[in-house]
Amino acid sequence: MGKVGRKFSYCLPPYSLKTKTKLRFGEEATISGNGLVSTPLITKNGPISLLYFLNLEGITVGQQTVQTGQSNGNIIIDSGTTLMMLPSSFYDRVEALVKQAIGADQFIVQNNELKLCYRNANSIIQNIPNFEVHFTGANLSLQPQNFFLPVSNDVICFAMLPTNGPPIYGNVAQTDFEVEHDLDQKKVSFAPADCTKQ
């Protein structure tokens, strides 16, 4: 890769803000700041060799943690995919904790792939629990905009879906974090940030 080095970083602003952001390469890509955490970057051979994998150990909702029980690169980090896609049985346990914590009635949104939606977004936001994603060596505290998306004026939906395909850590979960991929050190680092100011 020549002068650019094998390192790049980005900082994605929330969906609702139509803000531009920069992709940085090489030395400019190094991130720092309070709350910086790193997790191993795992690559695999064969047709998936161009994908970057992380090891998701679990997700905490409120005070309860659901463990994945898997290791060795079980989720793809992909800034080109919108939602977080989780293995179906793991997703079901996470969704149950979110429902329990919020306690409001679900709202069915027609023609929408998202499964868990609520009306009265402002009051729901008040009840959204602590939400942490646990990668090997890196615990990330997500803000509500990392795991709920507004779908209309007053409706928000859980920005995660079950999948029987490859699990993916998508871009909604990555908003307002500086994210650095270091291919030589084989690690991905995250630091909370206001990505509208990058």
ZINORNOR-V261967 format. One record per residue. N is the residue number from 1. RES is the residue in three letters. PHI is phi in whole degrees, -180 to 180 (none if undefined). PSI is psi in radians with two decimals (999 if undefined). Layout:
# ZINORNOR-V261967
n=<N	N>
res=<RES	RES>
phi=<PHI	PHI>
psi=<PSI	PSI>
This chain:
# ZINORNOR-V261967
n=<1	2	3	4	5	6	7	8	9	10	11	12	13	14	15	16	17	18	19	20	21	22	23	24	25	26	27	28	29	30	31	32	33	34	35	36	37	38	39	40	41	42	43	44	45	46	47	48	49	50	51	52	53	54	55	56	57	58	59	60	61	62	63	64	65	66	67	68	69	70	71	72	73	74	75	76	77	78	79	80	81	82	83	84	85	86	87	88	89	90	91	92	93	94	95	96	97	98	99	100	101	102	103	104	105	106	107	108	109	110	111	112	113	114	115	116	117	118	119	120	121	122	123	124	125	126	127	128	129	130	131	132	133	134	135	136	137	138	139	140	141	142	143	144	145	146	147	148	149	150	151	152	153	154	155	156	157	158	159	160	161	162	163	164	165	166	167	168	169	170	171	172	173	174	175	176	177	178	179	180	181	182	183	184	185	186	187	188	189	190	191	192	193	194	195	196	197	198>
res=<MET	GLY	LYS	VAL	GLY	ARG	LYS	PHE	SER	TYR	CYS	LEU	PRO	PRO	TYR	SER	LEU	LYS	THR	LYS	THR	LYS	LEU	ARG	PHE	GLY	GLU	GLU	ALA	THR	ILE	SER	GLY	ASN	GLY	LEU	VAL	SER	THR	PRO	LEU	ILE	THR	LYS	ASN	GLY	PRO	ILE	SER	LEU	LEU	TYR	PHE	LEU	ASN	LEU	GLU	GLY	ILE	THR	VAL	GLY	GLN	GLN	THR	VAL	GLN	THR	GLY	GLN	SER	ASN	GLY	ASN	ILE	ILE	ILE	ASP	SER	GLY	THR	THR	LEU	MET	MET	LEU	PRO	SER	SER	PHE	TYR	ASP	ARG	VAL	GLU	ALA	LEU	VAL	LYS	GLN	ALA	ILE	GLY	ALA	ASP	GLN	PHE	ILE	VAL	GLN	ASN	ASN	GLU	LEU	LYS	LEU	CYS	TYR	ARG	ASN	ALA	ASN	SER	ILE	ILE	GLN	ASN	ILE	PRO	ASN	PHE	GLU	VAL	HIS	PHE	THR	GLY	ALA	ASN	LEU	SER	LEU	GLN	PRO	GLN	ASN	PHE	PHE	LEU	PRO	VAL	SER	ASN	ASP	VAL	ILE	CYS	PHE	ALA	MET	LEU	PRO	THR	ASN	GLY	PRO	PRO	ILE	TYR	GLY	ASN	VAL	ALA	GLN	THR	ASP	PHE	GLU	VAL	GLU	HIS	ASP	LEU	ASP	GLN	LYS	LYS	VAL	SER	PHE	ALA	PRO	ALA	ASP	CYS	THR	LYS	GLN>
phi=<none	63	-68	-66	77	-105	-147	-148	-146	-150	-143	-94	-74	-57	-54	-70	-99	-86	-107	-87	-143	-106	-99	-111	-126	64	-61	-64	-82	-65	-107	-151	123	-64	80	-66	-134	-132	-139	-60	-95	-114	-112	-129	-86	90	-63	-96	-67	-88	-94	-108	-110	-120	-108	-87	-91	178	-134	-104	-121	64	-106	-108	-113	-103	-92	-78	70	-128	-147	65	75	-103	-146	-86	-94	-144	-77	-94	-104	-73	-92	-89	-107	-121	-54	-52	-68	-69	-57	-58	-70	-66	-60	-61	-69	-64	-57	-63	-68	-80	73	-92	-73	-68	-117	-86	-101	-68	55	-130	-73	-70	-90	-118	-126	-138	-89	57	-51	-63	-75	-64	-55	-63	-97	-69	-78	-53	-138	-126	-107	-110	-96	-57	77	-146	-103	-111	-87	-92	-89	-52	-70	-83	-137	-131	-116	-73	-111	-159	-51	-125	-121	-123	-130	-63	-88	-136	-138	-78	-145	-100	-94	-71	-65	-137	-97	-87	-82	-62	-65	-93	-65	58	-129	-76	-126	-116	-103	-116	-76	-76	-81	54	-149	-117	-117	-130	-140	-59	-157	-95	-74	-76	-105	-82>
psi=<0.09	-2.42	-0.40	-0.50	3.04	0.97	2.38	2.75	2.79	2.90	1.88	2.11	2.78	2.64	-0.70	-0.32	2.15	1.16	2.52	2.71	2.85	2.55	2.20	2.56	2.74	-2.47	-0.59	-0.30	-0.22	2.26	2.78	-3.07	2.97	2.44	0.20	2.22	2.69	2.63	2.61	2.41	2.17	2.22	2.70	2.75	2.91	-2.74	-0.31	0.25	-0.33	-0.05	2.61	2.22	2.56	2.92	1.85	2.05	-0.54	3.07	2.33	2.27	2.09	-2.08	0.01	2.38	2.32	2.17	2.52	-0.51	0.31	2.83	-3.04	0.87	1.26	0.05	2.41	2.34	2.14	1.96	-0.13	-0.10	2.38	-0.99	2.88	2.20	2.15	2.61	2.43	-0.85	-0.62	-0.78	-0.79	-0.70	-0.68	-0.82	-0.70	-0.69	-0.67	-0.82	-0.81	-0.74	-0.66	-0.72	-0.01	2.92	2.43	2.65	2.21	2.11	2.13	2.54	0.68	2.27	-0.34	2.41	-0.61	1.82	2.70	2.54	3.06	0.97	-0.74	-0.73	-0.57	-0.73	-0.61	-0.51	0.03	2.23	2.94	2.37	2.03	2.45	2.26	1.84	2.86	2.05	0.06	1.99	2.17	2.15	2.05	2.56	2.82	-0.62	-0.17	-0.31	0.10	2.39	2.38	2.28	-0.27	-3.05	-0.73	0.23	2.32	2.62	2.56	2.16	0.68	2.62	2.68	2.63	2.58	-0.01	-2.75	2.31	2.52	2.35	1.73	-2.97	-0.42	-0.76	-0.38	-0.09	2.57	0.57	2.41	2.31	2.10	2.22	2.08	1.82	-0.48	-0.76	-0.12	0.97	2.70	2.30	2.60	2.43	2.23	2.44	2.83	1.74	-0.12	-0.24	0.23	999>
